[in-house]
C-alpha cells in the first residue's frame, strides 16, 4: 500500500501489485456519489495517482508534476468493486513524460486517461 499522506490518505487505500505492473483500489461507501456509483472525481484521482507513481518510478526517484490530465468516463462502478489501473509511458522527452492509463473492473473498462507530467529539476 502507498498513498498514506496528504490528500492520498483520504482517497485510499490504493495498492501497487507485487510485480509493480498495476494498481488496485476497492470502492468504499465514502467514494460513492449521490446516484449510487463511484464518484467521477475519485476515478480521476485514482488515475492521477497511479500515473504519477508510474512516472516517479520511471524517473528513478526524480520529481514530476501533473500539467495535463484528460479523462473519458466509460462506465459506472459499484460499491465493493475493485478497480485495476494499468499505466503506460508513451513518450518521454527531457522535460515532459507522456502517460496513458486504463481503469477497469474485471476487464470492463470504466475510464481511460492521458496526461503530461513536467519533469522537475534534473529528473
Backbone as XML, in Angstrom:
<?xml version="1.0"?>
<chain id="A" units="angstrom">
  <residue number="1" name="UNK">
    <atom name="N" x="0.848" y="-1.180" z="0.000"/>
    <atom name="CA" x="0.000" y="0.000" z="0.000"/>
    <atom name="C" x="0.888" y="1.236" z="0.000"/>
  </residue>
  <residue number="2" name="UNK">
    <atom name="N" x="0.411" y="2.271" z="-0.624"/>
    <atom name="CA" x="1.099" y="3.554" z="-0.573"/>
    <atom name="C" x="0.047" y="4.635" z="-0.435"/>
  </residue>
  <residue number="3" name="UNK">
    <atom name="N" x="0.417" y="5.845" z="-0.635"/>
    <atom name="CA" x="-0.514" y="6.981" z="-0.555"/>
    <atom name="C" x="-1.055" y="7.138" z="0.860"/>
  </residue>
  <residue number="4" name="UNK">
    <atom name="N" x="-0.173" y="7.179" z="1.829"/>
    <atom name="CA" x="-0.606" y="7.272" z="3.216"/>
    <atom name="C" x="-0.544" y="8.685" z="3.782"/>
  </residue>
  <residue number="5" name="UNK">
    <atom name="N" x="-0.157" y="9.677" z="2.964"/>
    <atom name="CA" x="-0.021" y="11.039" z="3.478"/>
    <atom name="C" x="-0.815" y="12.015" z="2.613"/>
  </residue>
  <residue number="6" name="UNK">
    <atom name="N" x="-1.166" y="13.145" z="3.195"/>
    <atom name="CA" x="-1.848" y="14.200" z="2.464"/>
    <atom name="C" x="-3.165" y="13.749" z="1.857"/>
  </residue>
  <residue number="7" name="UNK">
    <atom name="N" x="-3.516" y="14.334" z="0.736"/>
    <atom name="CA" x="-4.765" y="14.034" z="0.049"/>
    <atom name="C" x="-4.917" y="12.536" z="-0.207"/>
  </residue>
  <residue number="8" name="UNK">
    <atom name="N" x="-3.837" y="11.884" z="-0.625"/>
    <atom name="CA" x="-3.892" y="10.462" z="-0.969"/>
    <atom name="C" x="-4.375" y="9.599" z="0.195"/>
  </residue>
  <residue number="9" name="UNK">
    <atom name="N" x="-4.114" y="10.019" z="1.410"/>
    <atom name="CA" x="-4.557" y="9.254" z="2.578"/>
    <atom name="C" x="-6.079" y="9.250" z="2.701"/>
  </residue>
  <residue number="10" name="UNK">
    <atom name="N" x="-6.727" y="10.280" z="2.162"/>
    <atom name="CA" x="-8.178" y="10.381" z="2.259"/>
    <atom name="C" x="-8.912" y="9.607" z="1.177"/>
  </residue>
  <residue number="11" name="UNK">
    <atom name="N" x="-8.253" y="9.326" z="0.064"/>
    <atom name="CA" x="-8.933" y="8.649" z="-1.041"/>
    <atom name="C" x="-8.612" y="7.162" z="-1.107"/>
  </residue>
  <residue number="12" name="UNK">
    <atom name="N" x="-7.654" y="6.686" z="-0.352"/>
    <atom name="CA" x="-7.214" y="5.298" z="-0.414"/>
    <atom name="C" x="-8.026" y="4.384" z="0.453"/>
  </residue>
  <residue number="13" name="UNK">
    <atom name="N" x="-7.509" y="3.203" z="0.681"/>
    <atom name="CA" x="-6.155" y="2.799" z="0.306"/>
    <atom name="C" x="-6.046" y="2.362" z="-1.157"/>
  </residue>
  <residue number="14" name="UNK">
    <atom name="N" x="-4.870" y="2.619" z="-1.720"/>
    <atom name="CA" x="-4.523" y="2.205" z="-3.075"/>
    <atom name="C" x="-3.306" y="1.300" z="-2.945"/>
  </residue>
  <residue number="15" name="UNK">
    <atom name="N" x="-3.336" y="0.185" z="-3.647"/>
    <atom name="CA" x="-2.255" y="-0.795" z="-3.569"/>
    <atom name="C" x="-1.566" y="-0.935" z="-4.910"/>
  </residue>
  <residue number="16" name="UNK">
    <atom name="N" x="-0.265" y="-1.146" z="-4.871"/>
    <atom name="CA" x="0.502" y="-1.480" z="-6.078"/>
    <atom name="C" x="0.667" y="-2.989" z="-6.082"/>
  </residue>
  <residue number="17" name="UNK">
    <atom name="N" x="0.420" y="-3.628" z="-7.219"/>
    <atom name="CA" x="0.600" y="-5.070" z="-7.338"/>
    <atom name="C" x="2.047" y="-5.424" z="-7.017"/>
  </residue>
  <residue number="18" name="UNK">
    <atom name="N" x="2.258" y="-6.619" z="-6.478"/>
    <atom name="CA" x="3.606" y="-7.040" z="-6.086"/>
    <atom name="C" x="4.611" y="-6.929" z="-7.228"/>
  </residue>
  <residue number="19" name="UNK">
    <atom name="N" x="4.174" y="-7.183" z="-8.463"/>
    <atom name="CA" x="5.102" y="-7.093" z="-9.594"/>
    <atom name="C" x="5.207" y="-5.670" z="-10.141"/>
  </residue>
  <residue number="20" name="UNK">
    <atom name="N" x="4.467" y="-4.723" z="-9.557"/>
    <atom name="CA" x="4.547" y="-3.320" z="-9.952"/>
    <atom name="C" x="3.832" y="-2.975" z="-11.240"/>
  </residue>
  <residue number="21" name="UNK">
    <atom name="N" x="3.124" y="-3.930" z="-11.843"/>
    <atom name="CA" x="2.539" y="-3.717" z="-13.164"/>
    <atom name="C" x="1.212" y="-2.969" z="-13.155"/>
  </residue>
  <residue number="22" name="UNK">
    <atom name="N" x="0.539" y="-2.896" z="-12.009"/>
    <atom name="CA" x="-0.741" y="-2.209" z="-11.947"/>
    <atom name="C" x="-1.073" y="-1.836" z="-10.510"/>
  </residue>
  <residue number="23" name="UNK">
    <atom name="N" x="-2.156" y="-1.079" z="-10.357"/>
    <atom name="CA" x="-2.599" y="-0.597" z="-9.055"/>
    <atom name="C" x="-4.008" y="-1.104" z="-8.804"/>
  </residue>
  <residue number="24" name="UNK">
    <atom name="N" x="-4.353" y="-1.294" z="-7.530"/>
    <atom name="CA" x="-5.663" y="-1.811" z="-7.143"/>
    <atom name="C" x="-6.328" y="-0.889" z="-6.129"/>
  </residue>
  <residue number="25" name="UNK">
    <atom name="N" x="-7.633" y="-0.758" z="-6.260"/>
    <atom name="CA" x="-8.410" y="0.110" z="-5.387"/>
    <atom name="C" x="-9.808" y="-0.482" z="-5.252"/>
  </residue>
  <residue number="26" name="UNK">
    <atom name="N" x="-10.266" y="-0.682" z="-4.023"/>
    <atom name="CA" x="-11.614" y="-1.199" z="-3.783"/>
    <atom name="C" x="-12.515" y="-0.066" z="-3.307"/>
  </residue>
  <residue number="27" name="UNK">
    <atom name="N" x="-13.662" y="0.073" z="-3.950"/>
    <atom name="CA" x="-14.590" y="1.170" z="-3.693"/>
    <atom name="C" x="-15.297" y="0.971" z="-2.350"/>
  </residue>
  <residue number="28" name="UNK">
    <atom name="N" x="-15.226" y="2.029" z="-1.507"/>
    <atom name="CA" x="-15.928" y="2.047" z="-0.217"/>
    <atom name="C" x="-17.053" y="3.070" z="-0.270"/>
  </residue>
  <residue number="29" name="UNK">
    <atom name="N" x="-17.887" y="3.063" z="0.733"/>
    <atom name="CA" x="-19.045" y="3.961" z="0.745"/>
    <atom name="C" x="-18.656" y="5.437" z="0.682"/>
  </residue>
  <residue number="30" name="UNK">
    <atom name="N" x="-17.510" y="5.812" z="1.231"/>
    <atom name="CA" x="-17.085" y="7.221" z="1.209"/>
    <atom name="C" x="-16.695" y="7.690" z="-0.194"/>
  </residue>
  <residue number="31" name="UNK">
    <atom name="N" x="-16.556" y="6.769" z="-1.139"/>
    <atom name="CA" x="-16.161" y="7.104" z="-2.508"/>
    <atom name="C" x="-17.349" y="7.247" z="-3.460"/>
  </residue>
  <residue number="32" name="UNK">
    <atom name="N" x="-18.562" y="7.032" z="-2.939"/>
    <atom name="CA" x="-19.760" y="6.997" z="-3.780"/>
    <atom name="C" x="-20.344" y="8.391" z="-4.015"/>
  </residue>
  <residue number="33" name="UNK">
    <atom name="N" x="-21.039" y="8.541" z="-5.143"/>
    <atom name="CA" x="-21.773" y="9.779" z="-5.398"/>
    <atom name="C" x="-23.228" y="9.593" z="-4.985"/>
  </residue>
  <residue number="34" name="UNK">
    <atom name="N" x="-24.030" y="10.624" z="-5.129"/>
    <atom name="CA" x="-25.428" y="10.567" z="-4.726"/>
    <atom name="C" x="-26.273" y="9.629" z="-5.566"/>
  </residue>
  <residue number="35" name="UNK">
    <atom name="N" x="-25.770" y="9.235" z="-6.736"/>
    <atom name="CA" x="-26.504" y="8.338" z="-7.619"/>
    <atom name="C" x="-26.214" y="6.868" z="-7.385"/>
  </residue>
  <residue number="36" name="UNK">
    <atom name="N" x="-25.380" y="6.573" z="-6.394"/>
    <atom name="CA" x="-25.088" y="5.176" z="-6.076"/>
    <atom name="C" x="-23.959" y="4.553" z="-6.864"/>
  </residue>
  <residue number="37" name="UNK">
    <atom name="N" x="-23.123" y="5.371" z="-7.485"/>
    <atom name="CA" x="-21.955" y="4.877" z="-8.228"/>
    <atom name="C" x="-20.702" y="5.588" z="-7.705"/>
  </residue>
  <residue number="38" name="UNK">
    <atom name="N" x="-19.546" y="5.066" z="-8.069"/>
    <atom name="CA" x="-18.281" y="5.709" z="-7.699"/>
    <atom name="C" x="-18.253" y="7.130" z="-8.249"/>
  </residue>
  <residue number="39" name="UNK">
    <atom name="N" x="-17.846" y="8.073" z="-7.429"/>
    <atom name="CA" x="-17.757" y="9.478" z="-7.829"/>
    <atom name="C" x="-16.702" y="9.632" z="-8.929"/>
  </residue>
  <residue number="40" name="UNK">
    <atom name="N" x="-17.037" y="10.394" z="-9.975"/>
    <atom name="CA" x="-16.111" y="10.615" z="-11.080"/>
    <atom name="C" x="-14.813" y="11.260" z="-10.639"/>
  </residue>
  <residue number="41" name="UNK">
    <atom name="N" x="-14.879" y="12.145" z="-9.644"/>
    <atom name="CA" x="-13.672" y="12.772" z="-9.130"/>
    <atom name="C" x="-12.732" y="11.754" z="-8.502"/>
  </residue>
  <residue number="42" name="UNK">
    <atom name="N" x="-13.291" y="10.706" z="-7.910"/>
    <atom name="CA" x="-12.460" y="9.651" z="-7.339"/>
    <atom name="C" x="-11.782" y="8.853" z="-8.441"/>
  </residue>
  <residue number="43" name="UNK">
    <atom name="N" x="-12.499" y="8.604" z="-9.533"/>
    <atom name="CA" x="-11.875" y="7.912" z="-10.667"/>
    <atom name="C" x="-10.702" y="8.720" z="-11.204"/>
  </residue>
  <residue number="44" name="UNK">
    <atom name="N" x="-10.902" y="10.033" z="-11.331"/>
    <atom name="CA" x="-9.835" y="10.896" z="-11.833"/>
    <atom name="C" x="-8.657" y="10.939" z="-10.865"/>
  </residue>
  <residue number="45" name="UNK">
    <atom name="N" x="-8.952" y="10.992" z="-9.575"/>
    <atom name="CA" x="-7.877" y="10.990" z="-8.576"/>
    <atom name="C" x="-7.081" y="9.692" z="-8.650"/>
  </residue>
  <residue number="46" name="UNK">
    <atom name="N" x="-7.769" y="8.573" z="-8.794"/>
    <atom name="CA" x="-7.080" y="7.285" z="-8.902"/>
    <atom name="C" x="-6.184" y="7.248" z="-10.134"/>
  </residue>
  <residue number="47" name="UNK">
    <atom name="N" x="-6.691" y="7.722" z="-11.263"/>
    <atom name="CA" x="-5.872" y="7.767" z="-12.477"/>
    <atom name="C" x="-4.643" y="8.639" z="-12.265"/>
  </residue>
  <residue number="48" name="UNK">
    <atom name="N" x="-4.825" y="9.820" z="-11.688"/>
    <atom name="CA" x="-3.721" y="10.750" z="-11.461"/>
    <atom name="C" x="-2.669" y="10.153" z="-10.518"/>
  </residue>
  <residue number="49" name="UNK">
    <atom name="N" x="-3.113" y="9.508" z="-9.464"/>
    <atom name="CA" x="-2.179" y="8.913" z="-8.502"/>
    <atom name="C" x="-1.395" y="7.773" z="-9.156"/>
  </residue>
  <residue number="50" name="UNK">
    <atom name="N" x="-2.091" y="6.872" z="-9.840"/>
    <atom name="CA" x="-1.418" y="5.736" z="-10.478"/>
    <atom name="C" x="-0.443" y="6.207" z="-11.555"/>
  </residue>
  <residue number="51" name="UNK">
    <atom name="N" x="-0.864" y="7.179" z="-12.351"/>
    <atom name="CA" x="0.003" y="7.700" z="-13.404"/>
    <atom name="C" x="1.214" y="8.416" z="-12.801"/>
  </residue>
  <residue number="52" name="UNK">
    <atom name="N" x="0.988" y="9.206" z="-11.767"/>
    <atom name="CA" x="2.091" y="9.911" z="-11.112"/>
    <atom name="C" x="3.088" y="8.966" z="-10.476"/>
  </residue>
  <residue number="53" name="UNK">
    <atom name="N" x="2.601" y="7.901" z="-9.835"/>
    <atom name="CA" x="3.509" y="6.919" z="-9.226"/>
    <atom name="C" x="4.328" y="6.208" z="-10.301"/>
  </residue>
  <residue number="54" name="UNK">
    <atom name="N" x="3.723" y="5.958" z="-11.460"/>
    <atom name="CA" x="4.450" y="5.319" z="-12.558"/>
    <atom name="C" x="5.528" y="6.248" z="-13.097"/>
  </residue>
  <residue number="55" name="UNK">
    <atom name="N" x="5.206" y="7.519" z="-13.269"/>
    <atom name="CA" x="6.205" y="8.494" z="-13.720"/>
    <atom name="C" x="7.347" y="8.566" z="-12.718"/>
  </residue>
  <residue number="56" name="UNK">
    <atom name="N" x="7.013" y="8.638" z="-11.444"/>
    <atom name="CA" x="8.034" y="8.701" z="-10.390"/>
    <atom name="C" x="8.979" y="7.494" z="-10.480"/>
  </residue>
  <residue number="57" name="UNK">
    <atom name="N" x="8.431" y="6.311" z="-10.722"/>
    <atom name="CA" x="9.266" y="5.104" z="-10.828"/>
    <atom name="C" x="10.176" y="5.172" z="-12.051"/>
  </residue>
  <residue number="58" name="UNK">
    <atom name="N" x="9.659" y="5.664" z="-13.177"/>
    <atom name="CA" x="10.457" y="5.777" z="-14.398"/>
    <atom name="C" x="11.589" y="6.783" z="-14.213"/>
  </residue>
  <residue number="59" name="UNK">
    <atom name="N" x="11.329" y="7.817" z="-13.444"/>
    <atom name="CA" x="12.351" y="8.839" z="-13.189"/>
    <atom name="C" x="13.319" y="8.412" z="-12.089"/>
  </residue>
  <residue number="60" name="UNK">
    <atom name="N" x="13.136" y="7.209" z="-11.566"/>
    <atom name="CA" x="14.011" y="6.651" z="-10.526"/>
    <atom name="C" x="14.190" y="7.615" z="-9.367"/>
  </residue>
  <residue number="61" name="UNK">
    <atom name="N" x="13.063" y="8.100" z="-8.856"/>
    <atom name="CA" x="13.102" y="8.991" z="-7.702"/>
    <atom name="C" x="13.067" y="10.458" z="-8.059"/>
  </residue>
  <residue number="62" name="UNK">
    <atom name="N" x="13.218" y="10.772" z="-9.357"/>
    <atom name="CA" x="13.117" y="12.165" z="-9.783"/>
    <atom name="C" x="11.703" y="12.677" z="-9.567"/>
  </residue>
  <residue number="63" name="UNK">
    <atom name="N" x="11.557" y="13.974" z="-9.567"/>
    <atom name="CA" x="10.247" y="14.568" z="-9.298"/>
    <atom name="C" x="9.593" y="15.055" z="-10.583"/>
  </residue>
  <residue number="64" name="UNK">
    <atom name="N" x="8.267" y="14.986" z="-10.583"/>
    <atom name="CA" x="7.479" y="15.496" z="-11.709"/>
    <atom name="C" x="6.111" y="15.891" z="-11.179"/>
  </residue>
  <residue number="65" name="UNK">
    <atom name="N" x="5.418" y="16.719" z="-11.935"/>
    <atom name="CA" x="4.075" y="17.130" z="-11.526"/>
    <atom name="C" x="3.135" y="17.072" z="-12.720"/>
  </residue>
  <residue number="66" name="UNK">
    <atom name="N" x="1.882" y="16.787" z="-12.441"/>
    <atom name="CA" x="0.853" y="16.738" z="-13.478"/>
    <atom name="C" x="0.658" y="18.128" z="-14.059"/>
  </residue>
  <residue number="67" name="UNK">
    <atom name="N" x="0.726" y="18.226" z="-15.398"/>
    <atom name="CA" x="0.400" y="19.502" z="-16.034"/>
    <atom name="C" x="-0.843" y="19.384" z="-16.919"/>
  </residue>
  <residue number="68" name="UNK">
    <atom name="N" x="-1.233" y="18.166" z="-17.241"/>
    <atom name="CA" x="-2.441" y="17.948" z="-18.022"/>
    <atom name="C" x="-2.961" y="16.546" z="-17.731"/>
  </residue>
  <residue number="69" name="UNK">
    <atom name="N" x="-4.268" y="16.419" z="-17.528"/>
    <atom name="CA" x="-4.895" y="15.119" z="-17.312"/>
    <atom name="C" x="-6.255" y="15.137" z="-18.001"/>
  </residue>
  <residue number="70" name="UNK">
    <atom name="N" x="-6.413" y="14.271" z="-18.984"/>
    <atom name="CA" x="-7.664" y="14.163" z="-19.726"/>
    <atom name="C" x="-8.281" y="12.801" z="-19.456"/>
  </residue>
  <residue number="71" name="UNK">
    <atom name="N" x="-9.541" y="12.790" z="-19.037"/>
    <atom name="CA" x="-10.212" y="11.542" z="-18.677"/>
    <atom name="C" x="-11.499" y="11.381" z="-19.465"/>
  </residue>
  <residue number="72" name="UNK">
    <atom name="N" x="-11.752" y="10.149" z="-19.890"/>
    <atom name="CA" x="-13.015" y="9.782" z="-20.523"/>
    <atom name="C" x="-13.668" y="8.723" z="-19.651"/>
  </residue>
  <residue number="73" name="UNK">
    <atom name="N" x="-14.882" y="9.025" z="-19.193"/>
    <atom name="CA" x="-15.640" y="8.097" z="-18.358"/>
    <atom name="C" x="-16.387" y="7.139" z="-19.267"/>
  </residue>
  <residue number="74" name="UNK">
    <atom name="N" x="-16.216" y="5.840" z="-19.023"/>
    <atom name="CA" x="-16.790" y="4.827" z="-19.902"/>
    <atom name="C" x="-17.934" y="4.073" z="-19.238"/>
  </residue>
  <residue number="75" name="UNK">
    <atom name="N" x="-17.831" y="3.828" z="-17.935"/>
    <atom name="CA" x="-18.878" y="3.075" z="-17.266"/>
    <atom name="C" x="-18.867" y="3.281" z="-15.773"/>
  </residue>
  <residue number="76" name="UNK">
    <atom name="N" x="-19.971" y="2.914" z="-15.112"/>
    <atom name="CA" x="-20.087" y="3.098" z="-13.665"/>
    <atom name="C" x="-19.370" y="2.005" z="-12.882"/>
  </residue>
  <residue number="77" name="UNK">
    <atom name="N" x="-19.129" y="2.298" z="-11.616"/>
    <atom name="CA" x="-18.519" y="1.338" z="-10.697"/>
    <atom name="C" x="-19.387" y="1.284" z="-9.452"/>
  </residue>
  <residue number="78" name="UNK">
    <atom name="N" x="-19.630" y="0.080" z="-8.962"/>
    <atom name="CA" x="-20.494" y="-0.129" z="-7.803"/>
    <atom name="C" x="-19.677" y="-0.272" z="-6.518"/>
  </residue>
  <residue number="79" name="UNK">
    <atom name="N" x="-20.337" y="-0.054" z="-5.423"/>
    <atom name="CA" x="-19.752" y="-0.239" z="-4.099"/>
    <atom name="C" x="-19.171" y="-1.649" z="-3.978"/>
  </residue>
  <residue number="80" name="UNK">
    <atom name="N" x="-17.940" y="-1.742" z="-3.464"/>
    <atom name="CA" x="-17.292" y="-3.026" z="-3.239"/>
    <atom name="C" x="-16.511" y="-3.570" z="-4.417"/>
  </residue>
  <residue number="81" name="UNK">
    <atom name="N" x="-16.674" y="-2.977" z="-5.601"/>
    <atom name="CA" x="-15.918" y="-3.459" z="-6.756"/>
    <atom name="C" x="-14.463" y="-3.006" z="-6.643"/>
  </residue>
  <residue number="82" name="UNK">
    <atom name="N" x="-13.570" y="-3.793" z="-7.231"/>
    <atom name="CA" x="-12.147" y="-3.471" z="-7.224"/>
    <atom name="C" x="-11.719" y="-3.008" z="-8.601"/>
  </residue>
  <residue number="83" name="UNK">
    <atom name="N" x="-11.080" y="-1.854" z="-8.626"/>
    <atom name="CA" x="-10.592" y="-1.258" z="-9.867"/>
    <atom name="C" x="-9.124" y="-1.606" z="-10.044"/>
  </residue>
  <residue number="84" name="UNK">
    <atom name="N" x="-8.767" y="-1.973" z="-11.262"/>
    <atom name="CA" x="-7.374" y="-2.188" z="-11.634"/>
    <atom name="C" x="-6.958" y="-1.043" z="-12.550"/>
  </residue>
  <residue number="85" name="UNK">
    <atom name="N" x="-5.826" y="-0.414" z="-12.239"/>
    <atom name="CA" x="-5.296" y="0.686" z="-13.044"/>
    <atom name="C" x="-4.024" y="0.212" z="-13.734"/>
  </residue>
  <residue number="86" name="UNK">
    <atom name="N" x="-4.008" y="0.305" z="-15.055"/>
    <atom name="CA" x="-2.818" y="-0.054" z="-15.830"/>
    <atom name="C" x="-2.314" y="1.206" z="-16.519"/>
  </residue>
  <residue number="87" name="UNK">
    <atom name="N" x="-1.029" y="1.482" z="-16.334"/>
    <atom name="CA" x="-0.439" y="2.738" z="-16.794"/>
    <atom name="C" x="0.705" y="2.445" z="-17.753"/>
  </residue>
  <residue number="88" name="UNK">
    <atom name="N" x="0.813" y="3.265" z="-18.804"/>
    <atom name="CA" x="1.908" y="3.157" z="-19.763"/>
    <atom name="C" x="2.545" y="4.515" z="-19.993"/>
  </residue>
  <residue number="89" name="UNK">
    <atom name="N" x="3.857" y="4.519" z="-20.085"/>
    <atom name="CA" x="4.581" y="5.716" z="-20.513"/>
    <atom name="C" x="4.624" y="5.635" z="-22.029"/>
  </residue>
  <residue number="90" name="UNK">
    <atom name="N" x="4.054" y="6.619" z="-22.706"/>
    <atom name="CA" x="4.001" y="6.560" z="-24.162"/>
    <atom name="C" x="5.143" y="7.318" z="-24.832"/>
  </residue>
  <residue number="91" name="UNK">
    <atom name="N" x="5.728" y="8.268" z="-24.109"/>
    <atom name="CA" x="6.859" y="9.035" z="-24.646"/>
    <atom name="C" x="7.500" y="9.805" z="-23.509"/>
  </residue>
  <residue number="92" name="UNK">
    <atom name="N" x="8.786" y="10.048" z="-23.652"/>
    <atom name="CA" x="9.491" y="10.864" z="-22.660"/>
    <atom name="C" x="10.488" y="11.756" z="-23.379"/>
  </residue>
  <residue number="93" name="UNK">
    <atom name="N" x="10.447" y="13.036" z="-23.051"/>
    <atom name="CA" x="11.438" y="13.974" z="-23.550"/>
    <atom name="C" x="12.294" y="14.402" z="-22.363"/>
  </residue>
  <residue number="94" name="UNK">
    <atom name="N" x="13.150" y="15.369" z="-22.561"/>
    <atom name="CA" x="13.977" y="15.856" z="-21.445"/>
    <atom name="C" x="13.150" y="16.515" z="-20.365"/>
  </residue>
  <residue number="95" name="UNK">
    <atom name="N" x="11.986" y="17.072" z="-20.734"/>
    <atom name="CA" x="11.215" y="17.836" z="-19.749"/>
    <atom name="C" x="9.780" y="17.348" z="-19.521"/>
  </residue>
  <residue number="96" name="UNK">
    <atom name="N" x="9.274" y="16.466" z="-20.377"/>
    <atom name="CA" x="7.876" y="16.027" z="-20.289"/>
    <atom name="C" x="7.796" y="14.503" z="-20.394"/>
  </residue>
  <residue number="97" name="UNK">
    <atom name="N" x="6.890" y="13.914" z="-19.597"/>
    <atom name="CA" x="6.578" y="12.493" z="-19.705"/>
    <atom name="C" x="5.117" y="12.384" z="-20.136"/>
  </residue>
  <residue number="98" name="UNK">
    <atom name="N" x="4.873" y="11.635" z="-21.208"/>
    <atom name="CA" x="3.534" y="11.409" z="-21.742"/>
    <atom name="C" x="3.043" y="10.071" z="-21.201"/>
  </residue>
  <residue number="99" name="UNK">
    <atom name="N" x="1.831" y="10.061" z="-20.651"/>
    <atom name="CA" x="1.340" y="8.894" z="-19.934"/>
    <atom name="C" x="-0.085" y="8.573" z="-20.364"/>
  </residue>
  <residue number="100" name="UNK">
    <atom name="N" x="-0.419" y="7.275" z="-20.382"/>
    <atom name="CA" x="-1.804" y="6.863" z="-20.608"/>
    <atom name="C" x="-2.174" y="5.810" z="-19.575"/>
  </residue>
  <residue number="101" name="UNK">
    <atom name="N" x="-3.471" y="5.694" z="-19.310"/>
    <atom name="CA" x="-3.930" y="4.726" z="-18.315"/>
    <atom name="C" x="-5.329" y="4.236" z="-18.677"/>
  </residue>
  <residue number="102" name="UNK">
    <atom name="N" x="-5.609" y="3.022" z="-18.245"/>
    <atom name="CA" x="-6.956" y="2.453" z="-18.326"/>
    <atom name="C" x="-7.320" y="1.937" z="-16.952"/>
  </residue>
  <residue number="103" name="UNK">
    <atom name="N" x="-8.495" y="2.285" z="-16.485"/>
    <atom name="CA" x="-9.043" y="1.738" z="-15.244"/>
    <atom name="C" x="-10.132" y="0.756" z="-15.640"/>
  </residue>
  <residue number="104" name="UNK">
    <atom name="N" x="-10.102" y="-0.437" z="-15.027"/>
    <atom name="CA" x="-11.132" y="-1.414" z="-15.346"/>
    <atom name="C" x="-11.577" y="-2.167" z="-14.100"/>
  </residue>
  <residue number="105" name="UNK">
    <atom name="N" x="-12.749" y="-2.780" z="-14.219"/>
    <atom name="CA" x="-13.299" y="-3.668" z="-13.200"/>
    <atom name="C" x="-13.527" y="-5.009" z="-13.886"/>
  </residue>
  <residue number="106" name="UNK">
    <atom name="N" x="-12.743" y="-6.019" z="-13.498"/>
    <atom name="CA" x="-12.854" y="-7.360" z="-14.075"/>
    <atom name="C" x="-12.836" y="-7.329" z="-15.602"/>
  </residue>
  <residue number="107" name="UNK">
    <atom name="N" x="-11.932" y="-6.535" z="-16.170"/>
    <atom name="CA" x="-11.776" y="-6.461" z="-17.615"/>
    <atom name="C" x="-12.718" y="-5.500" z="-18.316"/>
  </residue>
  <residue number="108" name="UNK">
    <atom name="N" x="-13.654" y="-4.894" z="-17.600"/>
    <atom name="CA" x="-14.603" y="-3.928" z="-18.160"/>
    <atom name="C" x="-14.038" y="-2.529" z="-17.940"/>
  </residue>
  <residue number="109" name="UNK">
    <atom name="N" x="-13.659" y="-1.856" z="-19.028"/>
    <atom name="CA" x="-13.083" y="-0.511" z="-18.913"/>
    <atom name="C" x="-14.102" y="0.450" z="-18.326"/>
  </residue>
  <residue number="110" name="UNK">
    <atom name="N" x="-13.643" y="1.266" z="-17.384"/>
    <atom name="CA" x="-14.515" y="2.270" z="-16.773"/>
    <atom name="C" x="-14.005" y="3.692" z="-16.995"/>
  </residue>
  <residue number="111" name="UNK">
    <atom name="N" x="-12.703" y="3.836" z="-17.320"/>
    <atom name="CA" x="-12.132" y="5.157" z="-17.560"/>
    <atom name="C" x="-10.846" y="4.992" z="-18.352"/>
  </residue>
  <residue number="112" name="UNK">
    <atom name="N" x="-10.621" y="5.885" z="-19.299"/>
    <atom name="CA" x="-9.319" y="5.980" z="-19.956"/>
    <atom name="C" x="-8.791" y="7.386" z="-19.690"/>
  </residue>
  <residue number="113" name="UNK">
    <atom name="N" x="-7.476" y="7.497" z="-19.631"/>
    <atom name="CA" x="-6.865" y="8.794" z="-19.319"/>
    <atom name="C" x="-5.554" y="8.953" z="-20.079"/>
  </residue>
  <residue number="114" name="UNK">
    <atom name="N" x="-5.253" y="10.192" z="-20.417"/>
    <atom name="CA" x="-3.943" y="10.554" z="-20.942"/>
    <atom name="C" x="-3.488" y="11.783" z="-20.174"/>
  </residue>
  <residue number="115" name="UNK">
    <atom name="N" x="-2.182" y="11.920" z="-20.039"/>
    <atom name="CA" x="-1.683" y="13.064" z="-19.297"/>
    <atom name="C" x="-0.250" y="13.401" z="-19.620"/>
  </residue>
  <residue number="116" name="UNK">
    <atom name="N" x="0.149" y="14.573" z="-19.167"/>
    <atom name="CA" x="1.516" y="15.059" z="-19.300"/>
    <atom name="C" x="2.047" y="15.381" z="-17.913"/>
  </residue>
  <residue number="117" name="UNK">
    <atom name="N" x="3.282" y="14.952" z="-17.644"/>
    <atom name="CA" x="3.952" y="15.260" z="-16.387"/>
    <atom name="C" x="5.209" y="16.052" z="-16.711"/>
  </residue>
  <residue number="118" name="UNK">
    <atom name="N" x="5.363" y="17.189" z="-16.044"/>
    <atom name="CA" x="6.540" y="18.038" z="-16.194"/>
    <atom name="C" x="7.627" y="17.529" z="-15.262"/>
  </residue>
  <residue number="119" name="UNK">
    <atom name="N" x="8.779" y="17.210" z="-15.823"/>
    <atom name="CA" x="9.917" y="16.775" z="-15.020"/>
    <atom name="C" x="10.508" y="18.004" z="-14.318"/>
  </residue>
  <residue number="120" name="UNK">
    <atom name="N" x="10.693" y="17.896" z="-13.018"/>
    <atom name="CA" x="11.230" y="18.998" z="-12.223"/>
    <atom name="C" x="12.703" y="18.742" z="-11.928"/>
  </residue>
  <residue number="121" name="UNK">
    <atom name="N" x="13.519" y="19.749" z="-12.060"/>
    <atom name="CA" x="14.942" y="19.597" z="-11.765"/>
    <atom name="C" x="15.648" y="18.732" z="-12.782"/>
  </residue>
  <residue number="122" name="UNK">
    <atom name="N" x="16.525" y="17.855" z="-12.301"/>
    <atom name="CA" x="17.361" y="17.035" z="-13.180"/>
    <atom name="C" x="16.732" y="15.722" z="-13.603"/>
  </residue>
  <residue number="123" name="UNK">
    <atom name="N" x="15.476" y="15.363" z="-13.108"/>
    <atom name="CA" x="14.758" y="14.164" z="-13.482"/>
    <atom name="C" x="15.546" y="13.220" z="-14.255"/>
  </residue>
</chain>
